Amino acid sequence: MNEKLKIEINKYATQDQYIRNLSLKFPQIKELCSEVIFQDSISKKFVEKVLRKYSWPTISLVGEEASHNFWLLVQHMDKDIILQKEVLKLLKKAVEKNEADSKDLAYLEDRILIAEGKKQLYGTQFKIENGKLVMSPTEDLDNLEKRRNKMGLFDVETQLNELKKTYKNLLR
């Protein structure tokens, strides 16, 4: 276990979540959007450094929480889909070896597919339209819950209820 790396990853994730939660709590403060972008740029440099040195930070290297938190940082790097796609390959290998969480893989894969203008596979990505949460376009809705279950995800309704709590200040 690399305690130093674990602590560092968790610190970056805490900073990431702090500024994002602040911007959700106070959406009227436009400067917070700039702070989120700035935090993402700092996190990106850190992520790239970790990837060069360790590849994907596996559960056995940093523990479950830090491995998940590393995914969180990558998930927020929407401005660099190339990096996200490279990380997706590493994450898939780690999941195959039970060294990363399959839920994280599902979310990142969906995020990339949506960014590429394609339909997502697991229904993890939503957008706000007219003050309501709407699932982004999704493949084969009839088998969606089966795919979600296979990846260890909650059902869509449970996820939607959680998202409503998170984004309550942006919804009508």
Buried (B, 14 or more C-beta within 10 A) or exposed (E): EBEEBBEBBBEBBEBBBEBBEEBBEEEEEEEBEEBBEEBBEEBBEBBBEBBEEBEBBBBEBBBEEBBBBBBBBBBBBEEBBEBBBBBBEBBBBBBEEEBBBBBBBBBBBBBBBBBEEEBBBBBBBBEEEEEEBEBBBBBEEEEBBEBBEEBEBBEBEEBBEEBEEEBEEEBE
